[in-house]
């Protein structure tokens, strides 16, 4: 819709109705017009917003401040082809009131599964985000390790817009070029022979569970319905998703308990304890061992080379499959394309997701030919997975991450960030340890991290928690500069007094 009128009358949201407030739409090409004549048309109050030479009219003077704020944002940061739409029940002259209205509307409209921070973002550029009030934030969350190239990366935007203009979705009943190109790129970049595409990390892990069990049925020469190896091993502090199968492998009791009974045969062992694994993995009973080479949600934890090599040995001896979940730690986050490269161990299955399409939903399951050969037509599927749009976006991300010198720069910046954090924060009595791998860094505290996260937000820095809520998780866009890292450390050091 080219012209969106902003109503001035406030109203309550009722079933089947729309907001009685306004819609504010901004574009990078939006310019504030001081009179109706600028748009070649009339505007009742003499103010309009131009979008690609088409006027956006506002019926109420109360909307002028909003338009001015958004215009200021557009002038300060150019975001190619970025569009933001805000709907509120009513528009007040204060942009702070806009934020409150949106937050209030979210509370009324959404199932309350998220504890969101009290901020409303309207656009991003690189490692920066901007809220409805025009405040700038330095983003060290990257959408929970998703936006590897930051926000509105020009190459990524170009890839998405070009593909969207050609072909977005046809389903997996047909072939598309971007899907095959992405599969070829992924397979040629790792141990795997074949790939299955999904829409998220938890979907990728669900597929890995099914593939593992089907493999055991075929490898054990069992008939469908006969008992094959089906048990699954996972580890303490591990996180594999929130859908039923993946949740069954996620260790946090508070995530699992409300939804029990989950899938049977899942066992949690101590992360890093090879002796426990030796006892628990049994030939003919254990289908697969799921492990994150670096745990993100668990608190930025990793284990030893000997542990992962030991898992490989035990799986080989028992016929169990070794599954690496690299949903958060893979695709350059640790300074290597795959986190497991640092351990010189190869899995049978690897799951990917978060950064692969630069912010669009995608997941991937990479498998050996031995596993793939047991999966038949109809064993698994997805309507949306691997569409041409997300696959073309993923190719643009891989082009950037696999460019010469890029992964080395991630590793270098990771070392720099840890060194700065250790120098600036280690004297604080609440900071126990700084640890990390590339640009996935954790600050272990001896108190809850929530007050520090809240204080940093007020100072314009976005950070995450992890572990038992006592770890600050830093997962910035991989393109972040040392200057931006210095700013982040400055803010963190300043905010430590909140603990």
C-alpha positions in Angstrom: 0.0 0.0 0.0 1.6 3.3 -1.1 -0.3 5.7 1.1 -1.2 4.8 4.7 -3.3 7.2 6.7 -2.6 7.7 10.3 -5.8 7.9 12.4 -5.8 10.1 15.4 -8.6 8.4 17.4 -7.5 5.9 19.9 -9.4 2.6 20.2 -9.3 -0.8 21.8 -8.4 -3.9 19.8 -11.4 -6.2 19.5 -11.7 -9.6 18.0 -11.8 -9.3 14.2 -10.8 -5.6 14.2 -7.6 -3.9 13.2 -5.7 -1.3 15.1 -7.4 2.1 15.2 -4.1 3.8 15.4 -1.5 4.4 12.7 0.8 2.7 10.4 4.2 4.3 10.0 6.2 3.1 7.1 9.8 4.1 6.4 12.2 3.4 3.6 15.8 4.2 3.0 14.6 6.4 0.2 12.0 8.1 2.4 12.3 11.9 2.5 10.4 14.3 4.7 8.4 16.7 2.6 7.7 20.1 4.1 4.6 20.7 2.0 2.2 18.8 -0.1 3.6 20.3 -3.2 6.8 18.3 -2.8 4.9 15.1 -3.6 2.9 16.6 -6.3 -0.3 16.2 -4.4 -2.3 17.6 -1.4 -1.9 16.6 2.2 -4.4 17.9 4.7 -1.8 19.1 7.2 0.9 20.1 4.7 3.2 17.2 5.6 3.9 14.0 3.8 6.5 11.3 3.6 7.8 10.5 0.2 8.6 6.9 -0.6 9.9 6.2 -4.0 8.2 9.4 -5.2 4.9 8.3 -3.7 3.5 10.2 -0.7 2.7 8.8 2.7 0.2 11.1 4.2 -0.4 11.6 7.9 -3.8 13.0 9.0 -2.7 14.0 12.5 -0.1 16.6 13.6 0.7 14.1 16.4 2.5 12.0 13.8 4.9 14.7 12.8 7.3 13.9 15.6 7.4 10.3 14.6 8.0 11.2 11.0 10.8 13.5 12.0 12.4 10.9 14.2 12.3 8.3 11.5 13.6 10.8 9.0 16.5 11.6 11.3 17.3 7.9 11.4 17.2 7.6 7.7 19.6 10.5 7.3 22.1 9.1 9.8 22.1 5.5 8.5 21.4 4.4 4.9 19.9 1.0 4.8 19.4 -0.3 1.3 15.8 -1.4 0.6 15.0 -1.7 4.3 11.3 -1.3 5.2 9.8 -1.1 8.7 6.1 -1.0 9.5 4.8 -0.1 12.9 1.3 -0.5 14.0 0.0 0.9 17.3 -3.4 1.4 18.8 -2.9 5.2 19.0 -0.1 7.7 18.2 1.0 10.0 20.9 3.3 13.0 20.3 6.0 11.2 22.3 8.1 8.4 20.6 8.4 6.9 24.0 4.7 6.4 24.0 4.9 4.7 20.6 7.3 2.2 22.2 5.0 1.6 25.1 2.0 1.2 22.8 3.8 -1.4 20.7 5.0 -3.3 23.8 1.5 -3.2 25.2 0.0 -4.5 21.9 2.5 -7.3 21.8 1.4 -8.4 25.3 -2.2 -8.5 24.2 -1.7 -10.2 20.8 1.1 -12.8 21.3 1.3 -16.0 23.2 3.8 -14.9 25.9 6.7 -17.3 25.2 9.4 -14.6 25.1 10.8 -12.3 27.8 11.5 -9.4 25.5 13.6 -6.4 26.4 11.7 -3.1 26.5 12.9 -1.8 23.2 11.4 -1.7 19.7 13.8 -1.7 16.8 13.0 -0.3 13.4 16.2 -0.8 11.4 19.8 -1.9 11.4 23.1 -1.1 9.7 26.2 -3.3 10.1 26.6 -3.9 13.8 24.2 -1.1 14.8 20.5 -1.2 15.5 18.1 1.8 15.9 14.9 2.0 18.0 11.7 3.9 17.5 13.2 6.9 19.4 16.3 7.0 17.1 18.6 5.6 19.8 21.6 3.7 18.5 22.6 0.3 19.9 25.8 -1.7 19.3 24.6 -5.2 18.6 26.7 -8.0 20.2 23.9 -10.5 19.9 23.5 -10.8 16.1 20.0 -12.1 16.5 21.4 -14.9 18.7 24.4 -15.6 16.5 22.3 -15.4 13.2 23.3 -12.1 11.5 26.9 -13.1 10.7 27.1 -10.3 8.1 25.4 -7.8 10.4 22.3 -5.9 9.4 21.5 -4.8 5.8 24.7 -6.0 4.3 24.6 -4.6 0.8 25.7 -7.8 -1.0 23.2 -9.9 1.0 20.4 -7.4 0.3 21.2 -7.4 -3.4 21.1 -11.2 -3.5 17.7 -11.4 -1.6 16.0 -8.7 -3.7 17.3 -10.1 -7.0 16.1 -13.6 -6.2 12.8 -12.4 -4.8 12.1 -10.7 -8.1 12.8 -14.0 -9.9 11.5 -16.9 -7.8 10.8 -17.3 -4.1 9.1 -20.6 -3.6 8.0 -23.6 -5.6 8.2 -26.4 -2.9 10.4 -29.5 -3.1 8.2 -31.1 -5.8 10.5 -29.3 -8.3 14.1 -28.5 -8.9 15.6 -25.0 -8.5 19.1 -23.7 -9.3 19.9 -22.0 -6.0 19.1 -25.1 -4.0 21.4 -27.3 -6.0 24.2 -24.7 -5.9 23.9 -24.4 -2.1 23.9 -28.1 -1.7 27.0 -28.4 -3.8 28.7 -25.6 -1.9 28.0 -27.2 1.5 29.0 -30.7 0.5 32.2 -29.5 -1.0 33.1 -27.6 2.2 33.0 -30.4 4.7 33.0 -34.2 5.3 29.5 -34.8 4.0 28.3 -36.4 0.8 24.7 -35.2 0.8 22.5 -32.6 2.5 18.9 -32.2 3.6 17.6 -28.7 3.9 15.2 -27.5 6.7 13.9 -24.2 8.1 15.7 -24.0 11.5 18.1 -25.6 13.8 15.5 -27.5 15.8 14.1 -28.9 12.5 17.6 -29.9 11.4 18.0 -31.8 14.7 14.6 -33.4 14.3 15.7 -34.7 10.9 19.0 -35.9 12.4 17.1 -37.9 15.0 14.9 -39.6 12.3 17.9 -40.2 10.0 19.8 -41.8 12.9 17.0 -44.2 13.7 16.3 -45.1 10.1 20.0 -45.8 9.6 20.0 -48.2 12.5 16.9 -50.0 11.1 18.6 -50.5 7.7 22.1 -51.1 9.0 20.8 -53.7 11.5 18.8 -55.4 8.7 15.6 -54.9 10.7 12.2 -55.0 9.2 10.0 -51.9 9.8 8.4 -52.5 13.2 11.2 -54.7 14.5 13.3 -53.2 17.3 16.5 -51.5 16.1 19.0 -49.4 18.0 17.0 -46.3 18.9 18.4 -44.7 22.1 20.0 -41.3 21.9 22.8 -39.8 24.0 23.1 -36.1 24.7 25.0 -34.1 27.3 24.6 -31.8 30.2 24.2 -28.1 29.3 23.4 -29.1 25.8 20.8 -27.3 23.7 19.4 -28.8 20.5 16.0 -27.1 20.1 12.5 -26.8 21.4 10.4 -29.1 19.2 9.6 -32.4 20.8 12.5 -34.5 19.5 15.1 -31.9 19.8 13.7 -30.9 23.2 14.2 -34.5 24.4 18.0 -33.9 23.8 18.0 -30.5 25.5 19.3 -30.8 29.1 17.6 -27.9 30.9 14.9 -29.4 33.1 12.8 -26.2 33.0 12.6 -26.5 29.2 11.6 -30.2 29.2 9.5 -30.8 32.3 6.3 -29.0 31.2 6.1 -31.1 28.1 6.9 -34.6 29.3 6.6 -37.4 28.4 9.1 -36.6 25.6 10.5 -39.2 23.2 11.8 -42.3 25.1 15.4 -43.5 25.1 17.2 -40.2 25.6 20.0 -40.1 28.2 22.1 -37.2 29.4 25.7 -37.7 30.3 28.2 -35.3 31.8 29.8 -33.1 29.0 33.4 -34.2 28.7 33.1 -37.4 30.7 34.3 -40.1 28.4 34.1 -42.8 31.0 30.3 -42.3 31.3 30.0 -42.5 27.5 31.9 -45.8 27.4 29.3 -47.3 29.8 26.2 -45.8 28.2 26.7 -46.4 24.5 25.7 -50.0 23.7 25.9 -51.8 20.4 22.4 -52.6 19.1 20.8 -50.2 21.5 22.3 -46.7 20.9 21.4 -45.1 17.7 23.4 -41.8 17.9 25.4 -39.5 20.2 24.5 -35.8 19.8 27.0 -33.2 20.9 27.9 -29.5 20.4 31.6 -29.1 19.8 31.1 -25.7 21.5 28.0 -25.2 23.7 26.5 -21.7 23.2 23.3 -21.8 25.2 25.1 -23.9 27.8 27.5 -21.1 28.6 30.2 -21.0 25.9 31.7 -24.3 27.0 33.9 -26.7 25.0 35.6 -29.9 25.7 38.9 -31.6 24.9 40.2 -33.1 21.7 40.5 -36.4 23.5 36.8 -36.3 24.4 35.6 -35.8 20.9 38.1 -38.3 19.5 36.9 -40.7 22.2 33.3 -40.2 21.0 34.3 -41.0 17.5 36.1 -44.2 18.6 33.2 -45.4 20.8 30.6 -44.7 18.0 32.8 -46.6 15.5 33.0 -49.6 17.9 29.3 -49.7 18.6 27.8 -48.7 15.3 26.2 -45.6 16.8 26.3 -42.4 14.7 28.1 -39.3 15.9 26.1 -36.1 15.4 27.7 -32.7 15.7 25.2 -29.9 16.4 26.9 -26.8 14.9 23.7 -24.7 14.7 25.3 -21.9 16.8 29.0 -22.6 16.7 29.3 -23.4 13.0 29.8 -21.4 9.8 32.7 -19.2 10.9 31.6 -18.3 14.4 34.7 -19.9 16.1 37.1 -18.6 13.5 37.0 -21.8 11.5 34.3 -22.7 9.0 33.2 -25.6 11.2 33.9 -25.7 14.9 34.8 -29.4 14.8 37.8 -28.6 12.6 39.7 -27.5 15.7 39.4 -31.0 17.1 40.3 -33.0 14.0 37.2 -35.2 14.3 34.6 -35.8 11.7 31.0 -36.7 12.5 28.5 -38.8 10.5 25.9 -36.1 10.6 26.2 -32.3 11.2 23.3 -29.9 11.7 23.5 -26.2 10.8 21.1 -23.2 10.8 21.5 -19.8 12.5 23.9 -17.8 10.3 23.5 -19.8 7.1 21.1 -17.5 5.3 22.1 -14.3 7.1 18.8 -13.8 8.9 16.3 -15.8 6.7 15.1 -19.1 8.1 17.1 -22.1 7.0 18.5 -25.3 8.5 20.7 -28.0 7.0 21.6 -31.6 7.8 24.8 -32.8 6.3 25.3 -36.6 6.1 27.7 -39.2 4.8 26.7 -41.4 2.0 26.4 -44.3 4.4 23.6 -42.5 6.2 22.0 -41.0 3.1 21.7 -44.4 1.4 19.3 -45.5 4.1 16.9 -42.6 3.6 14.2 -43.3 1.1 11.6 -41.2 -0.8 9.0 -40.0 1.7 11.0 -40.6 4.8 11.2 -36.9 5.6 10.2 -33.6 3.9 9.3 -30.0 4.3 7.1 -27.6 2.3 9.2 -24.5 2.7 12.7 -25.9 3.2 15.4 -25.0 0.7 13.4 -22.5 -1.3 15.3 -20.5 -3.9 15.2 -17.2 -2.0 16.8 -18.5 1.2 19.3 -20.6 -0.7 20.4 -17.7 -2.8 20.8 -15.7 0.4 22.9 -18.5 1.9 25.2 -18.5 -1.1 25.8 -14.8 -0.5 26.7 -15.5 3.1 29.0 -18.3 2.2 30.7 -16.1 -0.4 31.5 -13.6 2.4 32.5 -16.1 5.1 34.7 -18.2 2.7 36.4 -15.2 1.2 40.2 -15.3 1.7 41.3 -14.0 5.1 37.8 -13.6 6.5 37.9 -16.6 8.9 41.4 -15.5 10.0 40.0 -12.1 10.8 37.2 -13.6 12.9 39.8 -15.6 14.9 42.0 -12.5 15.4 39.1 -10.4 16.5 38.0 -13.1 18.9 41.5 -13.2 20.5 41.5 -9.4 20.7 38.0 -9.3 22.4 39.0 -11.9 25.0 42.2 -10.0 25.8 40.4 -6.7 26.2 37.7 -8.3 28.4 40.3 -10.0 30.6 42.3 -6.8 31.0 39.3 -4.6 31.7 37.0 -6.9 33.7 39.2 -9.5 35.5 39.7 -7.3 38.6 35.9 -7.2 39.3 35.1 -9.7 42.1 32.0 -10.9 40.2 33.9 -11.9 37.1 35.2 -15.5 37.4 36.4 -16.2 33.8 36.4 -15.0 30.3 36.4 -17.8 27.7 35.5 -18.2 24.1 36.2 -19.4 20.6 36.4 -16.9 17.9 33.5 -14.4 18.2 31.6 -16.6 20.6 32.7 -15.4 24.0 31.4 -15.9 27.5 31.9 -14.0 30.7 31.3 -16.3 33.6 30.0 -14.4 36.7 29.3 -15.6 40.2 26.0 -13.7 40.3 23.1 -13.5 37.8 24.0 -11.7 34.6 20.5 -10.1 34.1 21.3 -6.8 35.9 24.4 -6.3 33.7 22.4 -7.1 30.5 19.8 -4.5 31.5 22.4 -1.9 32.4 24.1 -2.4 29.0 20.8 -2.1 27.2 20.3 1.4 28.8 23.9 2.3 27.6 23.2 1.2 24.1 24.8 -2.3 24.1 23.0 -5.5 23.3 24.3 -8.7 25.0 22.9 -12.1 25.9 22.9 -14.5 28.8 23.7 -18.2 28.8 24.4 -21.1 31.1 22.4 -20.9 34.3 21.8 -17.2 33.7 25.3 -16.4 35.2 27.1 -16.1 31.9 27.2 -13.0 29.6 27.2 -14.3 26.0 28.8 -12.2 23.3 28.0 -13.3 19.7 28.4 -10.2 17.5 28.2 -10.1 13.7 31.4 -11.6 12.3 32.1 -8.3 10.5 32.4 -6.3 13.7 35.4 -3.9 13.9 38.0 -3.6 16.6 36.8 -0.1 17.2 33.3 -1.5 17.9 34.7 -4.2 20.1 36.5 -1.5 22.1 33.3 0.4 22.5 31.5 -2.7 23.7 34.2 -3.4 26.3 34.1 0.2 27.5 30.3 -0.1 28.1 30.6 -3.5 29.8 33.3 -2.2 32.1 31.2 0.9 32.9 28.1 -1.3 33.6 29.8 -3.8 36.0 28.7 -1.6 38.9 25.2 -2.9 38.3 26.1 -6.3 39.6 
